[in-house]
Structures are given as C-alpha cells and as structure tokens.
C-alpha cells in the first residue's frame, strides 16, 4: 500500500500568506492530504455527486456573485450544506466581504475560514504547485545530487567508488551541491523528479581520510542549492576490462525512478580519469540531446551511416 503524505494547514497558510478569519483550533493539527483545490460553484447549486471533502475549497467572483443573487434563506441553506461536508478549509479570494451566514456556518461545523487578496486562478496555481511538492510520492536513496550547468545530476554507485570526491571537485569548479549520501527524491509531476537533502545532513559531505566537511562554510552560499530537478543519472563503477562500454552514444539508457524514466549513463572509474570533467561533459551532452542535437547521429550522418540505437530501461533496484 502506498504511503500517504500530508501537510498542515498552518504550513499552507504561511506559504501563501493567508488571513485567518476563523479557526476552530490548532491549525497545526489540521492536515491536507489532497493536492488539489476545488471551486465549489457546482456544490453551491446542490450537486455533490463527485465532491471530495479532502480538498481545500476556494470561492472567488463567480461563487460570491451567485450567492449574492440568492434569497437569504437559500443562501443560508446552501452555505450550511457546503460546510457540513467538513473539508480542511474554505478560502475567500480577492478579499471579498464574508457573508455573516458563511462565518456562522464555519463556526457551526468547525471549518477554518481563510481569506486572501489573490484571485482564484493565482491562488489555485500557487497552492496546487506547493501541495504537489509537499504531498509528492517520494523515496530516499544513497547517492549524490549536484547541479552541473543547470542540469541535475544524480551520482550513484557502490560505497567508496568516488561519488563524494567527484562532487567536491565539481563544487570547486563552480557547480552546486544539493545532497550527499542520502537523496530525497519526490515525484512532483508525471514527468518530473526533484531531489533534496534531509535537513539534518544538508550541506555536509564525507571525504574518506578527511572526515565531514561543511560545503556551505568552506565554499560559500554559491556552492549549494536546496532542491534540483533530476535530469540525468550517472552510475560510477570500477573499470571492468571484460565489459563493453558505449563509445558512440547511440544507445539510450534510462533509469525508472517512481515511474519516471530518467536518462542514465554508466561511467567506469580507474586511475587517471578526471571524473569531474567527464560529468561536466555528460551534463552538457544531456542538455544538447534534450534540445534535439545528437553528436553521434551527426557524425554517423557525415560518414554516410544510419544510426540504429537501442533503448534500455533499468529499474532503480538495479542500482
């Protein structure tokens, strides 16, 4: 069974700078489980067949114009019917004056009543974007995540293969560390993964023979980043002379993480190889491929050959 994530209403209010008109109690103990925000226009007409009371509700110009056109008795009945479903909170947009009967219903059913100067479209866009991140499916895996030329590169491999040493060299070359040792990966959309570091080990990196160092303290704020989208997975492994390594780049490899296929490559490690430079080239090459250019394809075209590559998808457990 998939794990269910939640965010407190207090955190949501703080993130969007909402005004609390009425609170039935401690907002830190009220949880949001759904990453959507509903406009209850249909519900105010009495339609509740597909209503999900786990969603936040937001009322804007449309809802208030409709309510103002009702008689007092109908407005009280419909507002009470809405609040009786006890959703996490109702947000009034554009600083509309709140109907007294709306405040009475909020108190009667113990539903928080909030207000914002934002329009309904902006509120939904910002609120859903925040909830998508906070409620995203997630895993924590061993590795290093670093931003290289704007590309999020997740470095994986066996312990001691040189992941942290490569990361510190990349930081010295002006790139930014996101996470070392443990990488928290969130699926923020059907095609996007975002990685970050657990708060208790954020900015720290372990170098064998030296110990623990604080990257932010040593190299400054420009050397670290809080989160980064994962664009490329790089597996470091000891050089195996009996294994064939791709020399042309015509084959496409992907690693499936939380249902998202991320481009991946395997880089063999042996003395004398400058892994930091190789990862810089890998990041830039990955960006070029996303922009529609493939160097191997151009070279084969210049030689009058056709490009016939294969596509391989590995599950995360294969790493």
MARZAMI-998733 format. One record per residue (C-alpha): y, z, x; residue in one letter; chain. Coordinates in nm, 3 decimals. Example, Ala and Ser with C-alpha at 12.3 -4.5 7.8 and 13.67 -1.06 7.14 Angstrom:
MARZAMI-998733
-0.450_0.780_1.230_a_A
-0.106_0.714_1.367_s_A
***
This chain:
MARZAMI-998733
0.000_0.000_0.000_x_A
0.343_-0.099_0.138_x_A
0.573_0.183_0.235_x_A
0.874_0.237_0.007_x_A
1.213_0.288_0.168_x_A
1.522_0.448_0.020_x_A
1.889_0.511_0.088_x_A
2.101_0.793_-0.051_x_A
2.378_0.723_-0.298_x_A
2.606_0.927_-0.073_x_A
2.550_0.683_0.216_x_A
2.610_0.383_-0.011_x_A
2.938_0.533_-0.138_x_A
3.055_0.600_0.217_x_A
2.965_0.249_0.333_x_A
3.161_0.077_0.053_x_A
3.438_0.340_0.029_x_A
3.382_0.404_-0.342_x_A
3.571_0.656_-0.555_x_A
3.354_0.920_-0.722_x_A
3.476_0.962_-1.080_x_A
3.184_1.179_-1.190_x_A
2.887_1.324_-1.004_x_A
2.607_1.521_-1.172_x_A
2.520_1.697_-0.845_x_A
2.450_1.641_-0.477_x_A
2.480_1.267_-0.416_x_A
2.269_1.303_-0.102_x_A
1.974_1.382_-0.329_x_A
2.012_1.069_-0.543_x_A
1.819_0.776_-0.396_x_A
1.842_0.399_-0.428_x_A
1.510_0.211_-0.399_x_A
1.611_-0.138_-0.512_x_A
1.824_-0.373_-0.301_x_A
1.984_-0.550_-0.599_x_A
2.292_-0.466_-0.809_x_A
2.294_-0.561_-1.177_x_A
2.579_-0.676_-1.401_x_A
2.482_-0.518_-1.739_x_A
2.653_-0.777_-1.960_x_A
2.331_-0.861_-2.146_x_A
2.240_-0.495_-2.178_x_A
2.572_-0.421_-2.346_x_A
2.467_-0.665_-2.619_x_A
2.143_-0.474_-2.668_x_A
1.899_-0.684_-2.458_x_A
1.678_-0.461_-2.238_x_A
1.351_-0.656_-2.213_x_A
1.378_-0.717_-1.834_x_A
1.607_-0.429_-1.744_x_A
1.523_-0.245_-1.419_x_A
1.673_0.104_-1.414_x_A
1.617_0.137_-1.036_x_A
1.911_-0.097_-0.978_x_A
2.275_0.005_-0.942_x_A
2.494_-0.123_-1.226_x_A
2.839_-0.280_-1.180_x_A
3.094_-0.354_-1.454_x_A
3.380_-0.598_-1.399_x_A
3.624_-0.800_-1.607_x_A
3.354_-0.953_-1.829_x_A
3.198_-0.623_-1.931_x_A
3.532_-0.449_-1.990_x_A
3.670_-0.740_-2.192_x_A
3.360_-0.730_-2.412_x_A
3.377_-0.354_-2.460_x_A
3.747_-0.364_-2.548_x_A
3.672_-0.609_-2.828_x_A
3.426_-0.373_-2.996_x_A
3.493_-0.109_-3.254_x_A
3.494_0.248_-3.130_x_A
3.158_0.324_-3.296_x_A
2.987_0.016_-3.148_x_A
3.133_0.084_-2.803_x_A
3.004_0.443_-2.807_x_A
2.660_0.331_-2.924_x_A
2.620_0.056_-2.664_x_A
2.756_0.263_-2.375_x_A
2.524_0.550_-2.462_x_A
2.232_0.311_-2.491_x_A
2.307_0.181_-2.140_x_A
2.347_0.523_-1.977_x_A
2.032_0.655_-2.147_x_A
1.827_0.444_-1.900_x_A
1.946_0.675_-1.618_x_A
1.998_0.428_-1.333_x_A
2.124_0.551_-0.991_x_A
2.495_0.493_-1.069_x_A
2.744_0.274_-1.254_x_A
3.027_0.121_-1.051_x_A
3.352_0.017_-1.220_x_A
3.516_-0.274_-1.036_x_A
3.884_-0.367_-0.993_x_A
3.994_-0.008_-1.062_x_A
3.961_-0.059_-1.438_x_A
4.066_0.233_-1.654_x_A
3.745_0.402_-1.758_x_A
3.677_0.444_-2.127_x_A
3.658_0.816_-2.221_x_A
3.331_0.742_-2.400_x_A
3.193_0.597_-2.073_x_A
3.274_0.919_-1.890_x_A
3.122_1.123_-2.175_x_A
2.801_0.919_-2.156_x_A
2.782_0.964_-1.777_x_A
2.805_1.342_-1.820_x_A
2.560_1.344_-2.110_x_A
2.287_1.159_-1.921_x_A
2.369_1.281_-1.567_x_A
2.450_0.937_-1.426_x_A
2.705_0.912_-1.140_x_A
3.018_0.713_-1.229_x_A
3.196_0.536_-0.943_x_A
3.498_0.310_-0.908_x_A
3.624_0.054_-0.658_x_A
3.917_-0.180_-0.609_x_A
3.674_-0.457_-0.513_x_A
3.598_-0.739_-0.753_x_A
3.244_-0.760_-0.886_x_A
3.148_-1.060_-0.667_x_A
3.267_-0.893_-0.347_x_A
3.105_-0.564_-0.442_x_A
2.771_-0.733_-0.507_x_A
2.788_-0.933_-0.183_x_A
2.872_-0.633_0.035_x_A
2.649_-0.389_-0.149_x_A
2.341_-0.613_-0.152_x_A
2.390_-0.702_0.217_x_A
2.397_-0.331_0.305_x_A
2.094_-0.249_0.088_x_A
1.897_-0.544_0.229_x_A
1.921_-0.386_0.574_x_A
1.868_-0.024_0.472_x_A
1.573_-0.095_0.242_x_A
1.413_-0.369_0.451_x_A
1.043_-0.372_0.534_x_A
1.008_-0.252_0.893_x_A
0.779_-0.176_1.185_x_A
0.826_-0.015_1.527_x_A
0.667_-0.184_1.826_x_A
0.656_-0.142_2.204_x_A
0.887_-0.381_2.388_x_A
1.243_-0.453_2.499_x_A
1.508_-0.628_2.290_x_A
1.805_-0.781_2.467_x_A
2.079_-1.026_2.373_x_A
2.097_-1.325_2.609_x_A
2.374_-1.578_2.547_x_A
2.381_-1.480_2.181_x_A
2.003_-1.509_2.137_x_A
1.800_-1.200_2.053_x_A
1.503_-1.199_2.293_x_A
1.215_-0.959_2.230_x_A
1.021_-0.900_2.553_x_A
0.663_-0.778_2.509_x_A
0.368_-0.727_2.740_x_A
0.142_-0.466_2.892_x_A
0.289_-0.144_3.028_x_A
0.408_-0.190_3.387_x_A
0.439_-0.569_3.372_x_A
0.815_-0.550_3.439_x_A
0.988_-0.558_3.100_x_A
1.243_-0.284_3.174_x_A
1.313_-0.409_3.527_x_A
1.383_-0.756_3.389_x_A
1.608_-0.605_3.121_x_A
1.819_-0.410_3.370_x_A
1.864_-0.724_3.583_x_A
1.979_-0.912_3.272_x_A
2.227_-0.633_3.193_x_A
2.366_-0.666_3.547_x_A
2.411_-1.037_3.479_x_A
2.631_-0.962_3.175_x_A
2.382_-0.957_2.887_x_A
2.342_-0.670_2.639_x_A
2.058_-0.424_2.586_x_A
1.958_-0.341_2.229_x_A
1.638_-0.139_2.270_x_A
1.392_-0.036_2.540_x_A
1.037_0.093_2.497_x_A
1.046_0.117_2.113_x_A
1.199_-0.158_1.899_x_A
1.255_-0.101_1.526_x_A
1.217_-0.437_1.352_x_A
1.348_-0.491_0.998_x_A
1.287_-0.792_0.775_x_A
1.634_-0.837_0.627_x_A
1.558_-1.168_0.453_x_A
1.268_-1.409_0.405_x_A
1.350_-1.576_0.739_x_A
1.536_-1.311_0.941_x_A
1.429_-1.016_1.154_x_A
1.674_-0.765_1.302_x_A
1.585_-0.526_1.581_x_A
1.741_-0.196_1.683_x_A
1.660_0.116_1.882_x_A
1.558_0.457_1.747_x_A
1.867_0.676_1.762_x_A
1.714_0.940_1.988_x_A
1.640_0.692_2.272_x_A
1.928_0.449_2.215_x_A
2.090_0.310_2.536_x_A
1.827_0.474_2.761_x_A
1.591_0.272_2.979_x_A
1.299_0.381_3.200_x_A
1.262_0.239_3.551_x_A
0.950_0.335_3.740_x_A
1.036_0.508_4.066_x_A
1.386_0.597_3.946_x_A
1.333_0.753_3.605_x_A
1.553_0.746_3.296_x_A
1.899_0.587_3.314_x_A
2.171_0.555_3.052_x_A
2.273_0.189_3.043_x_A
2.593_0.252_2.850_x_A
2.707_0.515_3.103_x_A
2.619_0.301_3.405_x_A
2.743_-0.040_3.289_x_A
2.990_0.037_3.009_x_A
3.014_-0.039_2.638_x_A
2.991_-0.413_2.701_x_A
2.633_-0.374_2.821_x_A
2.482_-0.252_2.495_x_A
2.451_-0.362_2.134_x_A
2.334_-0.168_1.828_x_A
2.138_-0.441_1.650_x_A
2.041_-0.802_1.710_x_A
1.856_-1.074_1.524_x_A
1.521_-1.162_1.687_x_A
1.530_-1.532_1.780_x_A
1.261_-1.550_2.048_x_A
0.954_-1.351_2.153_x_A
0.870_-1.361_2.525_x_A
0.533_-1.228_2.639_x_A
0.515_-1.129_3.007_x_A
0.167_-1.122_3.154_x_A
0.022_-1.108_3.509_x_A
-0.036_-1.456_3.655_x_A
-0.387_-1.579_3.581_x_A
-0.480_-1.871_3.815_x_A
-0.758_-1.976_3.576_x_A
-0.529_-2.008_3.276_x_A
-0.336_-2.322_3.182_x_A
0.034_-2.255_3.124_x_A
0.254_-2.501_2.932_x_A
0.457_-2.709_3.179_x_A
0.618_-2.958_2.941_x_A
0.724_-2.751_2.642_x_A
0.585_-2.998_2.388_x_A
0.371_-2.736_2.214_x_A
0.533_-2.495_1.968_x_A
0.415_-2.135_1.961_x_A
0.516_-1.874_1.706_x_A
0.454_-1.505_1.658_x_A
0.421_-1.384_1.299_x_A
0.608_-1.058_1.251_x_A
0.630_-0.916_0.898_x_A
0.560_-1.261_0.758_x_A
0.832_-1.436_0.962_x_A
0.731_-1.692_1.227_x_A
0.942_-1.637_1.540_x_A
0.935_-1.889_1.830_x_A
0.746_-1.742_2.124_x_A
0.655_-1.826_2.483_x_A
0.430_-1.672_2.747_x_A
0.571_-1.628_3.098_x_A
0.331_-1.548_3.383_x_A
0.453_-1.285_3.628_x_A
0.391_-1.300_4.002_x_A
0.587_-1.202_4.316_x_A
0.882_-1.427_4.389_x_A
0.958_-1.532_4.032_x_A
1.310_-1.444_3.914_x_A
1.229_-1.333_3.560_x_A
1.592_-1.269_3.464_x_A
1.690_-1.630_3.541_x_A
1.378_-1.760_3.365_x_A
1.462_-1.562_3.049_x_A
1.821_-1.691_3.058_x_A
1.688_-2.047_3.067_x_A
1.437_-1.965_2.790_x_A
1.715_-1.830_2.566_x_A
1.940_-2.131_2.621_x_A
1.649_-2.371_2.571_x_A
1.557_-2.197_2.245_x_A
1.916_-2.236_2.124_x_A
1.911_-2.607_2.211_x_A
1.590_-2.653_2.012_x_A
1.749_-2.483_1.709_x_A
2.037_-2.728_1.740_x_A
1.793_-3.022_1.734_x_A
1.758_-3.108_2.105_x_A
1.428_-3.100_2.294_x_A
1.438_-3.181_2.666_x_A
1.065_-3.260_2.684_x_A
1.100_-3.503_2.395_x_A
1.389_-3.684_2.568_x_A
1.203_-3.707_2.899_x_A
0.889_-3.847_2.737_x_A
1.106_-4.094_2.547_x_A
1.265_-4.208_2.874_x_A
0.914_-4.264_3.010_x_A
0.811_-4.463_2.704_x_A
0.562_-4.199_2.589_x_A
0.519_-4.041_2.249_x_A
0.546_-3.667_2.203_x_A
0.238_-3.515_2.038_x_A
0.266_-3.141_2.043_x_A
0.064_-2.872_1.868_x_A
0.182_-2.571_1.669_x_A
0.021_-2.231_1.713_x_A
0.096_-1.913_1.519_x_A
-0.014_-1.577_1.657_x_A
-0.019_-1.255_1.460_x_A
0.175_-0.965_1.603_x_A
-0.154_-0.779_1.663_x_A
-0.250_-1.043_1.918_x_A
0.016_-0.892_2.144_x_A
***
